[in-house]
Amino acid sequence: MRFIVEGEPMKYLLTKSLIATAGISFFTLLSPFKALAATFDSFQVFGDSLSDPGNLYRLTGNSYPPSPPYANGRFSNGSLWIEYLQQDFGLPNSAALNLAYGGATSGQENVAELLFEGDFPGLLDEIGAFAANPSLSTFDARDLFVVWAGANDYLFGFSTDPDVVVGNIIAAVQTLISPAVGAKTVIVPNLPDLGKLPSQAGISEMTDLALEHNQKLAAALQVLQNAPSTAATLIPLDIYSLFENTYNDPSRYGLTNVTDACLNTTTGQICANPSAYLFWDSFHPTTVTHQAIAGLASTTLTSIPEPDATGAIIIVAFVGLGVKVAQVRMKQPCSHTKSVEYRLHISRGTLAIGKSGNK
């Protein structure tokens, strides 16, 4: 599948692919989150640069992020976690719809608007465009939906209120699981410690925001899961603990540097061994880290216990989720196939999509 993206001042291509996740924080919840058969027919991905395989790159005329040194428009040096996860589940390259855009906030803003003329989608724009287009929102109960956003709100000052950011994420999930759309399985990652990003090192306020965000996201997801009207399975993904485990024991993940960026975006200098680094640049993980995220997602999707027949509540200890990270072998970046073409028009607050033919 491919997409034609129309927006002032430029017109570009947007390719379909995978994206996704992060999960809960340091505490234990009494939670009836459901188990899965862990078999999916397709992925539907919404979010920011952590899940964007090149959408923003094409929307900016193949200029941002500059590639090289970035990998074909990805905000990393190789494939993203969602692409590795797609391979783990044995899905063909075409079995994904990716509307994640680098720079997306949880709302309708995008960091790219600070750098370029024109309008760029936030998470709620991505979700709204999907929900409003019947030709896109055709899927079955075996499709996995991914909703991962929030970091850009805090990092770039769009919001310092976790209630607002979490509210946007929950609104996105509610739209997807509503009868009008009908998603049955949604995975929602949380945030790593933003105060430990190379760009934010030592900024305690960022650590506090990430912790508060994760706590409120976990609680809100549980409330939504428990709602009588919820017919979907909501799955938290504990990115925070994964990164904490990596900081505490880098060698376990084959890393030697978990504090610095491999790529100096000012000079263009690249470290000698990117595979030994947690971070590619001052905000984004290396492809090796993306592999670890995919391993966590795969393990989480197949290991969450199911409530028994009596409806007993299962205790889910989010603090330990990051420990059981499956070792993932190195894989080649995904290639992307072309099939159905869609036309998108971006204007402020909207991202309209219309089918325009076959390719």
C-alpha positions in Angstrom: 0.0 0.0 0.0 1.1 3.6 -0.5 -0.3 7.0 0.3 -0.2 10.3 -1.5 0.1 13.1 1.1 -1.2 16.5 0.1 -0.4 19.5 2.3 0.9 23.0 2.0 3.5 23.8 1.0 4.4 20.3 -0.5 3.0 17.1 -1.8 4.7 13.8 -0.9 4.4 10.1 -0.5 3.6 8.2 2.7 4.3 4.5 2.9 2.3 2.0 5.0 4.2 -0.1 7.6 4.5 -0.8 11.3 5.1 1.2 14.5 4.6 1.2 18.2 4.9 1.0 21.9 6.0 1.6 25.5 4.3 0.5 28.8 3.6 1.1 32.6 5.8 2.0 35.6 7.0 0.8 39.0 4.0 -0.3 40.8 1.7 -3.3 41.1 -1.9 -3.1 40.0 -4.8 -5.4 40.6 -5.7 -5.7 36.9 -8.0 -8.0 34.9 -6.1 -7.3 31.6 -6.9 -10.2 29.3 -4.7 -12.9 27.8 -4.2 -13.2 24.0 -3.6 -16.0 21.6 -0.8 -13.8 20.3 -1.7 -14.3 16.7 -2.5 -11.3 14.6 -3.4 -10.8 10.9 -2.3 -7.1 10.7 -1.0 -4.2 12.7 -2.6 -0.7 12.8 0.0 1.8 14.2 -0.4 5.3 15.6 2.2 7.4 17.4 5.3 9.5 17.0 9.0 9.1 15.9 9.4 5.9 17.8 7.1 4.2 15.4 7.5 6.3 12.3 9.2 4.3 9.4 9.5 7.4 7.2 6.1 9.2 7.1 7.5 12.6 8.3 10.5 12.1 6.1 8.4 11.9 3.0 6.1 14.7 4.2 9.1 17.0 4.4 10.3 16.2 1.0 12.8 13.5 2.1 14.6 16.1 4.2 13.9 15.3 7.8 15.4 13.4 9.5 18.4 13.6 7.1 19.1 10.1 5.7 21.9 9.2 6.0 22.9 9.3 8.8 19.3 8.2 9.7 18.0 5.0 8.2 15.7 5.8 5.3 13.7 8.3 7.2 13.5 6.4 10.5 14.5 8.2 13.6 17.2 5.6 14.3 20.1 3.8 12.5 18.0 0.9 11.4 14.6 -0.9 11.7 12.1 0.1 14.4 10.7 -2.1 17.2 7.4 -2.4 15.4 9.1 -3.7 12.3 10.9 -6.3 14.3 7.7 -7.2 16.1 6.0 -7.7 12.7 8.8 -10.2 11.8 8.4 -11.9 15.1 4.7 -12.6 14.3 5.5 -13.8 10.8 3.5 -11.1 9.1 4.1 -10.1 5.5 5.4 -6.6 4.9 2.0 -5.4 3.6 0.2 -6.5 6.8 0.5 -3.1 8.5 -1.1 0.4 8.3 1.3 2.9 9.8 0.0 6.4 10.5 2.6 7.3 13.0 4.4 10.6 12.4 7.7 11.8 13.9 7.1 14.8 16.1 3.5 13.9 16.9 2.2 15.0 20.3 -0.7 13.2 22.0 -3.0 15.9 20.8 -3.1 17.8 17.5 0.3 19.4 17.6 3.5 18.2 16.0 7.1 19.3 16.8 7.8 19.6 13.0 5.6 22.7 13.0 8.5 24.4 14.9 10.8 23.6 12.0 8.8 23.6 8.8 6.0 25.5 7.2 2.7 23.7 7.0 0.6 21.4 9.3 1.7 18.0 10.6 -0.5 15.5 12.4 -0.6 14.7 16.1 -1.9 11.5 17.6 -5.5 12.6 17.7 -5.3 13.6 14.0 -3.9 10.2 13.1 -6.7 8.5 15.0 -9.4 10.8 13.6 -8.3 10.3 10.0 -8.4 6.5 10.5 -11.8 6.5 12.1 -13.3 8.8 9.5 -12.2 6.7 6.5 -14.1 3.4 6.0 -11.7 2.1 3.5 -8.9 2.2 6.1 -10.8 1.1 9.1 -11.6 -2.3 7.5 -10.1 -5.0 9.7 -10.9 -8.0 11.8 -10.7 -9.0 15.5 -7.2 -10.5 14.9 -5.6 -7.1 14.2 -3.3 -5.5 16.7 -3.6 -1.7 17.3 -0.7 0.3 18.6 -1.0 3.6 20.4 2.3 5.2 21.6 2.7 8.9 22.2 3.3 11.5 24.9 7.0 12.1 25.1 7.0 15.1 22.7 4.3 16.8 24.8 6.7 17.0 27.7 10.1 17.3 25.9 9.0 20.3 23.8 6.8 22.1 26.2 3.4 21.4 24.5 2.1 20.3 27.9 3.4 19.7 31.4 0.1 18.2 32.6 0.0 14.4 32.5 -3.8 14.6 33.0 -4.0 16.3 29.6 -1.6 14.0 27.8 -3.0 10.8 29.3 -6.5 12.1 28.5 -5.5 12.4 24.9 -4.1 8.9 24.8 -7.2 7.4 26.4 -9.4 9.4 24.0 -7.5 7.9 21.1 -8.0 4.4 22.5 -11.7 5.0 23.2 -12.1 6.0 19.6 -10.5 2.9 18.3 -12.5 0.5 20.6 -15.8 2.3 20.0 -18.5 0.5 18.1 -18.0 2.8 15.2 -14.4 1.5 14.7 -14.4 -1.7 16.7 -10.7 -2.5 17.5 -10.5 -5.6 19.7 -6.8 -5.5 20.8 -4.9 -2.4 21.7 -1.3 -2.2 23.0 -0.4 1.0 24.8 3.3 1.6 25.8 4.3 4.0 28.5 7.3 6.3 28.6 10.9 5.7 29.6 12.5 8.0 32.2 12.7 11.2 30.1 15.2 12.6 32.5 17.7 10.0 31.4 17.6 10.9 27.7 20.9 12.3 26.5 19.2 15.6 25.8 17.6 15.8 29.2 20.3 14.2 31.4 19.8 15.1 35.1 16.6 17.1 34.6 14.6 15.8 37.5 11.4 17.4 36.3 11.4 15.2 33.3 11.8 12.1 35.4 8.9 13.2 37.6 6.7 13.9 34.5 7.4 10.4 33.1 6.6 8.7 36.4 3.4 10.7 36.9 2.4 10.0 33.3 3.0 6.3 33.6 1.1 6.0 36.9 -1.9 7.9 35.5 -1.8 6.0 32.2 -1.8 2.6 34.0 -4.8 3.7 36.2 -6.7 5.1 33.2 -6.2 2.0 31.1 -7.4 -0.2 34.0 -10.6 1.9 34.4 -11.3 1.8 30.7 -10.6 -2.0 30.6 -13.1 -2.5 33.5 -15.8 -0.4 32.0 -18.9 -2.5 31.1 -18.9 -1.1 27.6 -15.4 -2.1 26.8 -15.3 -5.2 24.5 -11.6 -4.9 23.7 -8.4 -6.1 25.3 -6.1 -3.3 26.4 -2.5 -4.2 27.0 0.0 -1.9 28.8 3.6 -2.2 27.7 6.3 -1.4 30.3 9.0 0.5 28.5 10.0 2.3 31.7 11.1 -0.9 33.4 12.9 -2.1 30.2 15.0 1.0 30.1 15.7 0.9 33.9 16.9 -2.7 33.6 19.1 -1.6 30.7 20.6 1.3 32.7 21.3 -1.0 35.7 22.8 -3.9 33.7 23.9 -2.7 30.2 26.0 -5.8 29.5 23.0 -8.0 29.7 21.8 -6.3 26.6 25.2 -6.2 24.9 25.6 -2.5 25.5 28.5 -0.5 26.9 27.0 3.0 26.7 23.5 3.9 28.0 24.0 7.6 28.6 25.4 9.2 25.5 24.1 9.6 21.9 25.9 7.6 19.2 25.2 10.3 16.6 26.3 13.9 17.2 23.7 15.8 15.3 25.7 19.0 15.4 28.9 17.6 13.8 27.5 14.5 12.1 30.0 12.3 13.8 28.9 8.7 14.5 30.3 6.5 17.3 32.5 3.6 16.3 30.1 0.9 17.5 26.4 1.9 17.3 25.3 -1.6 18.4 26.8 -0.9 21.8 24.8 2.2 22.4 21.3 2.6 23.9 20.7 5.9 22.1 21.2 6.8 18.5 20.7 10.5 19.0 19.9 12.6 22.0 16.2 11.5 21.9 15.9 8.2 20.0 17.1 4.7 20.6 19.3 2.6 18.3 18.0 -0.2 16.3 19.5 -2.6 18.8 17.3 -1.0 21.5 14.3 -1.2 19.2 15.0 -5.0 19.0 14.8 -5.2 22.8 11.5 -3.2 22.8 10.1 -5.7 20.2 11.2 -8.6 22.4 9.4 -7.0 25.4 6.3 -6.5 23.3 6.4 -10.1 22.0 6.8 -11.5 25.5 4.1 -9.3 26.9 1.6 -10.2 24.2 2.1 -13.9 24.9 2.6 -14.0 28.7 -0.1 -11.9 30.3 -2.3 -14.4 32.3 -6.0 -14.6 31.7 -8.6 -14.4 34.5 -10.0 -17.7 35.5 -13.6 -18.8 34.9 -14.7 -17.3 38.3 -13.5 -13.9 37.2 -10.7 -13.8 39.7 -8.6 -10.7 39.4 -5.0 -11.2 38.3 -2.2 -9.3 39.9 0.1 -7.7 37.2 3.4 -6.5 38.6 4.5 -3.9 36.1 7.8 -3.3 37.9 9.1 -6.6 36.7 7.8 -6.7 33.2 11.0 -5.4 31.7 13.0 -8.3 33.2 11.5 -10.9 30.9 12.8 -9.6 27.6 13.2 -12.3 25.0 16.5 -12.3 23.2 15.9 -11.3 19.7 18.3 -12.2 16.9 19.6 -9.5 14.6 17.4 -9.1 11.5 17.4 -7.2 8.3 15.3 -4.0 8.0 11.8 -4.6 6.6 11.1 -3.9 3.0 7.8 -2.2 2.2 5.5 -3.4 -0.5 3.1 -1.2 -2.5 -0.5 -2.0 -3.2 -3.5 0.3 -2.6 -2.9 4.0 -2.9 -4.7 6.6 -0.7 -4.7 10.4 -0.9 -4.3 12.4 2.3 -4.8 16.1 2.7 -3.4 17.8 5.8 -4.9 21.0 7.2 -4.7 22.2 10.8 -6.4 19.8 13.1 -7.4 17.4 10.3 -5.8 14.6 8.3 -8.2 13.5 5.6 -7.7 10.3 3.7 -9.3 9.2 0.5 -8.8 6.1 -1.7 -7.5 7.1 -5.1 -6.6 3.9 -6.9 -4.4 0.7 -7.0 -0.7 0.6 -7.5 
